[in-house]
Amino acid sequence: MIFKRKLYDKMLRWKNERKGTSALLIEGARRVGKSTLAKTFAQNEYKSYILIDFSKASKRINELFEDMMDLDFFFINLQNIFGVSLKKRESLIIFDEVQFQPLARQAIKHLVADGRYDYIETGSLISIRRNVQDILIPSEETKITLHPMDFDEFYMAIGKQDMPELLRQAYNLHRPIGEATHRKLMRDLRLYMLVGGMPQAVEAYINHNDMRMVDDTKREILDLYESDLRKLDPVGNTASQLFRAIPNQLNSNASRYMASGIVSNKRTDKITSIISDLEDSKTVVMAYHVNDPGIGMGMFQDFDRYKMFLADTGLFVTLAFMEKSYTENIIYQKLLSDKLDANLGYIYENLVAQILYSQGNKLFYYTFPVPNSNHNYEIDFLLSKGNKIVPIEVKSSGYKTHKSLDAFCEKFSSRIGERLLIYSKDYAKDGMTTCLPIYYTGLL
C-alpha cells in the first residue's frame, strides 16, 4: 500500500527550491517507509528514475563507484544496467540504503556538482560512525527525517481523510468538544497507539482487521531492529539490552534511565557511545534532564541523566510484552476496552514523546525534590516558545491534581509561558493550567 506522508511536501520544496544544487538525504529507522516514499516521489515528479538498492546491489554496480573521474562513463553504465533513459534535469537517481555503500555517499559531491540529475539518498543507522569513518561526508546534502506515521497520517490511511482537519478545527475552539466526540477521538487514538505508525503494521491492520496479525508484524520489525543493534556491540550485546529494557525502565517510574542496572559491567564511556548510536538509529527518542530550565535548555542538559522512549508507540506496546504471546499482552486488552490504569500511564508518556520529537522538538525534562520528602516533583517535558518555557505534565487516568506542574510554575514563575496538562479527558481550564486531551498533542 502507498500511504500519504507529510514529508512529501518537504521533498517537493527541496526539488523546486534547490534545483539540483543538493542531494536529499532521508534518514529514519528501518521499515519506516523511506524507500517507498522516495520511489513514489520519483514516479510522480520525474520523467524517469533509477533506484539503486545497495542492500542487494550487484558487484558490477558497486564497482562503478570506485572511480568517479569519468561521469559520462558512469551514467552510461547505469542506464545500460537498469534499462532506463535518464533525461537532463528531469530524472532522479535514488541511492537506497546508502549506508551499505559509503563510496556512493561520498560520490554525491561530484554528482551534484555535475548537475545533470537530482539525487535522493535513504539510509538507516546512517550516522553511525563505522559506516562513514573512511569517507568524505558531502556538504551538498539536505537532510530530512522520516518518522513513523503520525495520528493524521494514520487517519488518512484508514480512510478517514477528513479527520485531521476536523481535529484542527476542534483544537482551535479552545473549549470542550463534548463527551460523545471525545470518546470517539480517544477510541481512535487508542487504536493508533496499538497499531502504531510503522507502514507494515498499518497495512496489516487494514488488510486483516486482526490485532494478532498486527502484533506479528511489529514483532518482525523489532527482531530486525535487534539484529541491527547487535552489530553495534557484537560481544556485549549492549545496544540490544538497553533497547529491550525501555518499557521496564519507564514502568519503574524512576527519574532517569538506569543503564548501569542493565549492563553493569560496562564502562560509562562505552554506554555513552552506545546511547549515541541508538539515538542516531532513529529507533529511540531521548529526553535529557535539564539542570536549569529556561531559554537555551540545550546548554544545561545533563548527558548522564536521561529517559529513553521508542520512536513508535505501537512497537513499544509489543516490546513491553515481547517475551510473552499476544494473548498475554494486557496492554492490548486494556486499551481496546478503555481500561488503561495509572500503572500503564507510561504508554501515554511514550506517545507524547514520540509526537513532540517528530515535530522537531529536542526533549528535556526536569525533576526537583519535594520539601520534607524522599520523593521528587517531575515535569515530563519542557518546550521552549519565544522567551518562555512550556512545562508539560502527562497523566493517563485517575487525574485529580497536577502538583508537579504547580510547584514547578511557582519555582520558576518568571520563565513560564503556557502550562499544559496532557491527559485522557476532554479540554478544560484549571486556573492557569490548560488541560489538553492527548489527541491534540500533535497540534501544539
N, C-alpha and C positions, 0 to 999 in steps of 0.2 A: 504494500500500500504506500501511496505517496501522501504524506501529511503536510499541511500548510505550516510553515515555520516562519516566525517573525524575523529571523536573521536574514531571510531572503531579501528584505528591503535594504538592509545594510550592504549586502552584496551588490545590489543594483546601484546603490550610491557609489560604491567603490568603482564599479565599471564605468559609470558615467562621469565621475569626477577625476579619477586618476588616469583614465585613458591609456593604460598600459605602462605607466611610469612606476608601478609597484606590482608585486605579486600579492595575492591574497592568501594568508595562512589561516586556515580554520583549525583551531585546536579544540580538543574535547576528549572526554573519556571514550573508551571503546563502546561500540554499539549505540552511540547517542544519535546517529543519523548523519554524520558528516559526509560520507561517500554518496549517499542518496541525495542529499541536498545539493552537493556540487554537481552531480550528474544531471539533476533536474534543472538546475540553473543553466548548465551548458546547453541542454536541449532546447530550452525556452529562449535564451538570449543570444545565441551564436548560430551562424550558418553551418559550422562543423566543429567537432571537438575530438580530442584524443584523451582517453583516460588510461593512465599507466598505474596499475595496482602493484606497488613494489613488494607486497607480501607474497606475490606469486609471479613476479616478472622473470622472464627468461634470461639466460646468461647473455644472449645477444643484445637485449635491451639494456641490461646493466653495464655492459662493456661500452656502450655509446657514451656514457658519462665520464669515462676515464680520460677522454680527450675532447675538450670543447673548443679547440682552436678553430676548427672549420665548421661553422654553424650551418652552412649550406648543406654540407655532407650529413650533419646531424639530422636536419629536418627531412631531407630526402629519405634517409633510412627510416625515420619514424613513420612517415607517410606510407612507405612500402610495407613495413611490418604490420601496421594497423589497417591498411587499405582505405585510408582517409585522405582526402584532399584538403590541405589547410589553405585558408584564404587570409591575406594580409589584413590585420586589424578587424577581422570578422570571425576569427577562430580562437578556441580556448584549448589549452593543454592542462590537464589535471594530473598532478603528482599525488596519487592516493597512497596513504600510509607511508609518507615520505621518510619517516624515521628509519625505515629499513634500508634506505639508500641515501646516506649523508651526502654523497657526491652530487646527487640531484638537487639537494637543497643549496649546496654551495654554488651550483651552476646558475641559480636564479639571478645572481648579479649580472652575469653575461647575457642571459636570455632576455632580461628586462631591458638592458642597455641596447640590445639588438632591436627591440621594439616591434617586431612583426606580429606577435600574438600576445594574448593575455594568458596569465598563469594562476592557477589555484593549487595550493598545497593543502592536504589534510593530514593530520597526524594525531596519534595517541602517545602519551608518555614522551612527547616530542621534546620537551625542555630538559629532560634528564641528561645529565652531563655526559654520560657514556655514549650517547647517540651522536653528539656533536663535538666531542672534545678534539678531534683531529681535523676539523674543517673550519673554513672561514664563514661565520654566520653572516648572511647577506643583510645589509641595511635596507634593501629595497623590498621590504615586506610590510604589508598592512595586516596586523594580527586581530582576529576576532575569535570569540569563543562560542561554541555551540553547547548549550546546556540541555539537560533533559526537557522534554515538552512541559511547558507551564500549564496552569489551570485553563487559561484561554485557549491554548493550542489543543489541550485535551477536549475541551468543549467542542471545538471545531471538528476534531477527529471523530467524535461520536455522533456527529450530525446536528449539534446544537449551535449552529453558526451565529445565531442572534444573541446568545447569552453573554459573550464578553462585553458587547455594547450595552446591554441591559444592566449588567453588573456595574459598569462605569456610571451609568445614569443614576442608579440607586445610591452609589457611593457619594456622588456629588450632591445628593439631597441633604446629607448630614443629619439624618433622622432615622428612627426605627422603620423597618420595612414591613413589620407585621409577622406574627408567629408562623402563619402558613408558608409565606415566601421564604422566611428564614430557615424553616425546617427543610424545605426543598433544596435550598442552596447548600446547607450543611450536609444533606444526604449526598449531593453531587460531589462536594469536597471530600467526604469520607471515601467515596468510590475512587476519586483521583488519588487519595493517599494510599489506597490498597493496590491499585493498578500501577501507579507511578507514571513517569514520563518517558520511559525508555520505549522507543517506537515499536520494538518487537513485542513488548508486553502489552502495549495498547492494541496492537494488531491482534494478538491472541485473545484479548477481551472482546474485541469487535467480532472476530470470526467465530468464537466458541461460547461467549457469554458464560464462561466457566472459570471461577477463580482458581481451581486446581490447575488448569492449563496455564493461566497467567503466572501462578506461582512457579510452575515448572520452568517457564521461560525465564523468569527472574533468577532462578537457581542456576540456569545455564550461564547467564551473564555474570553472576557472582563467581562461578567457577572459573570463567575466563579471566576475570579481574585477579583472582587469587593466583592463577597461573602466571600472569604478568608480574604480579608483585613479588612472587618467589624469586624471580630473576634479579631483583634488586639486591637480595641478600641470600644467595643460594644455600649458604651454610647455616646461617642462623634463622632464616625464615622470619626475620623481624618485621618486615613491612606487612606480611600476611597476618601475623599475630596481632599487630596494632590495629589493622583494618577490621578483623573479626571481632575485636573487643569493643568497638564503638558503641553498640546498643547497651552492653553491660555497663560501660563507663557512664553513659548518660543516665541509665537507670539508677546508678548508685547515688545520684544527686550530689556528687562531690563538686567542689568549686573549680576543679581542674581535671584534665585527663591525667591519670596516674600511670604513666608509661613504665615506671620502674617496677610496678607490681606485676607487669605483664612480661617484660623482658629484663629481669633483674640483673642478669649477668652482663648487660651491655653497657659500654661507656656512654656518657652523656653526649659526647660529640657524635658518636655513631648513631644514636637515636635521633639527634637533631638533624643529621644528614638524611636519614630515612624519612623523617616527617616532612622535610623539604621535598623529597622525591614524591611522597604521597600527595602533597599539595599540588605539585606540578602535574601529576597524573590526571587531575580533574575528577577523580573518583571521590574525593572528600572535600569538605568545606571546613576551613579553620576559623575559629574565633579566638582572638588573643585578649588576655586581660590587659586593661589599660590602667596604669598606676595613677594617672592624673587626668580624669575625664574632662575634656574640653576641646577647643578647636585644635586641629593638628594632632589627633589622638595617636597617629602613627609614630610620633616622636616619643611617646610614653608607653608603647606597648611592651609587654613583658614576654619575651620569646620562650621563657621557661614555664609560663602558666597559660594554658590554652585548653580549649574544648575542640573536639573533633566531631563532625557530623558527616553523614553520607550525602553526596550530591543529588541523590534521588531518594525520596521518602518511600516510594514503592519498594526499592531494593532494601531499604532499611527495615521495613516490615518483615521481609523474608529473611534477611540476615539475622534478625533478632531470634528467630527460631530455626536457624539453618540446620541444626543437628537433629531436629525433630521433623515429623511428617507434617504435611499441610494441615491435616485434620487436627493436629495438636496445637496449631498456632492460634492462641486465644485472641490475638490482635484482630485477625480476620473476623472472628465471631463477634467480638465486642464492637468493632467499628461498624460492621454491617447492621447490627441491632441497636446502634446508638447507645451502647452501654460502656463506652470508654471511661474508665475511672481515673482518678487523680494519679494512681500509680503508673499509668501508661501515658501520662502527660508529656513525657519526653518525645513522643511521636510528633506532637504538635510543635514542640520546640525545634525538632529537626526540620519540619516543614517550613517554619518561619525562617530558619537559617538558609534553607535551600532557596526560598523565594527572594530574600534580601540579597543574597550573594549573586543570584542570576541577574539581578537588576544592576549589578556593577558595584555594589557596596562592599567595602572591606569590613569585616565583622569584628566588633570589640564587645567586651562585657566588663562588668565591674562588681567587685564584692567588697564589703566592709563590715566590721564587727557590730553585732547588736550589743548595746550597752548592758553591762552586768549579765552577760550570757556567753555560752560557748558557741553560739550559732552566728551565722553571718547573714546580712542582707545581701541580695544579689539582684542586679539588673541584667536581664538576659541578653539584651542587645543595646548598643549605643550607636546612633546615627548622627552625622553632622549635617546641619542645614543652615546655610548662611553663617552667621556668627554665633549660633546657638547649637546646643546638642539636644537630641531627641531620645530620651530613655524609653525603653520598651520592656514591659514585663509580659510574659506569656503564661496563660492559665488554660487548662483544659476543661475541667469541670469542678463543681463544688466551690465556685468562686464566691468569696464573701468580702475579702479585703484585698488591698494592694499595699501592704505595709512597706515592702522594699522600695516601691516606687515613691511612696510618700516620704520615707526617710531620706532617700537619695535627693529628691527635689528640695527638701528642706536644707540638706547639707550643701547643695550646690545651686541655690535658688537663682543666683545672678546669671548662671550659664544655661538655664533651661528654656527651651522653646516649647514645642508641643510635648505633652507627656501622654504616652499610649499604653493602654492595657489591651493586648490582643487575646481574645478568648472565644469561647464557643457559643456565646449568647448574642442577641440582637444588639444593634447600635444603641449606645447610651452615653450620657454625660454624667460623671460623678464628680461634682465640684470642678476642679481644673483638669481632671483626667478624662481623656476620650477613650471610651470602651469600644473597641473596634472588633467586629466579627472577623474571624481568621480568614475568611474568603476575600476580604478586602486588602489583605497584606500586599498583594501584587500591585495595588493602585497607590501605594504611599509615594 
